[in-house]
Amino acid sequence: MVFRLHLRANAAFAAAGPLLVVVLLYVFAEEVGGGPDGYWVAGTAKAVSALMFIAPVVAACAAWEAGRLRRAGVAGGAPVRGGFRIAMASLSPVLALGLLALLVSLVGVRVGMAAAPGWPEPTILAAAVVTLCGWLAVGYALGVWLPPAASVPLALVGGYLWQVYPPALEPLWLRHLTQPARGCCTSADAVAAGGLSGPALAAVALAGTAVAAAALSRRAPRRGAPGGARSVLVTAVALLVASATGVAAVRAVSGLGPDAVAARSADELVCADAGAATRVCVWPEHERRLDETVEVVRTAVAGLAPVGIAPPALVTELPHQAAQYEPAAGGEDGAVTGGAVTDGAATDDSASGGTPPSTGSPDQWTITVRAATSFTTDDIRAGLAADLAGALLDGGSRTPAADCPADPADAADQGFQAANHLFAWLAVRAGTEPQEARDRFDPQLWTAVGAALDGDDAAQAAWFRATLDRAGCAPR
């Protein structure tokens, strides 16, 4: 029998234009397009988040196509082909629409990424395709049981609510059953395994339930009479698969928090030396800015060492909270080996010559780099100063000043003001031009900082230690 597919008669043809427009508007919205920063795992997760629009439309189109078969009375005839082949003949354009929409979303995200070494994350895409197929089956099952006037809006609205409503519910892991890689990722994150296997298994469970429902319907096209042994067997197997995968899906996501993320491996970092004792590491998507970052760090170390802030062993984009490691000593290829880095402070004998004693400087600094050209060298330097200020203020060796005000509110004001002074001073010592810092910070704040910067290194070191102590008056 010759089979001809008439695309214009398929619901996917009518839905393609509006769906692709919605996907593009979503992808290029500021809050969506501004995140990946060249990191393909984050970019792929952003692209598949468009499933909140794609999956309901695919389900609605599948429901419409099943309704066409229902109205045509195919189940009442004597079909030569089996029920699966008949269904896929109508649903293949719908599935193609869903895949096309995912591709458009991925291309849109890539256009918004400044630089993107590597390729889209295949595991996230695979989980998205499985999710799409699950909703295709759900829409078809609704279509064989209900007329289009009920099945299409139910698939569209129900599918959309399934995607967007669970994040408002407790427990938190419920949201991870609906969409792959939900909440992924910042540059320091990788997607959690449960964030991929959970929604994929949930989609298989939905598909199994849909297959069982379709097999029980007398209006579903099939070869042979409905209700026979074959239909019973298909129903039993489909329900068994749905039960097993549903339980597995819940177990896969039950340990996840609000975001399906895990710490990114330090093995991915690309490193270079910024001096005899300091190594700088950035993520591979920021590798083209590594030399620029090294110069920022080298300038900062040179400016801060004379006032008692010892050079760190490591300056990295890897957060302190993540798994830590010891950078490889030397090596021309910038590779990093695993190990452990202590979070302790540098000792006083790290200072040399006339350098003032170290004030418990952290031996690991964090730095923020972005691939976008709008993120300038000054932004890298300001981020380094801000992160260093935070590390110094949170350091275990910091003790409050002896003359903190007795009133807690006054003590907090003094502490926060001292912290702001410290940040501005660190920014200038790290290489920011004084005039630029003066323009950036509050004039009243700059009065105290500018006076401190007029002193020599010994005077500034004493001012730094006193300001750090005053910052301890603030509650932590």
Secondary structure as UniProt FT lines:
FT   HELIX           7..9
FT   HELIX           11..27
FT   HELIX           30..33
FT   TURN            37..38
FT   HELIX           40..48
FT   TURN            49..50
FT   HELIX           51..72
FT   HELIX           74..76
FT   HELIX           83..111
FT   HELIX           122..145
FT   HELIX           148..164
FT   HELIX           166..168
FT   HELIX           172..177
FT   TURN            180..183
FT   TURN            187..188
FT   STRAND          189..191
FT   HELIX           194..216
FT   TURN            218..219
FT   TURN            226..227
FT   HELIX           229..253
FT   TURN            254..255
FT   STRAND          261..263
FT   HELIX           266..268
FT   STRAND          270..273
FT   STRAND          279..282
FT   HELIX           284..289
FT   HELIX           290..304
FT   HELIX           305..307
FT   STRAND          314..316
FT   TURN            320..321
FT   TURN            332..333
FT   HELIX           348..350
FT   TURN            353..354
FT   STRAND          364..366
FT   TURN            373..374
FT   HELIX           377..394
FT   TURN            396..397
FT   TURN            402..403
FT   HELIX           408..429
FT   TURN            430..431
FT   HELIX           434..440
FT   HELIX           443..453
FT   HELIX           457..471
FT   TURN            472..473
//
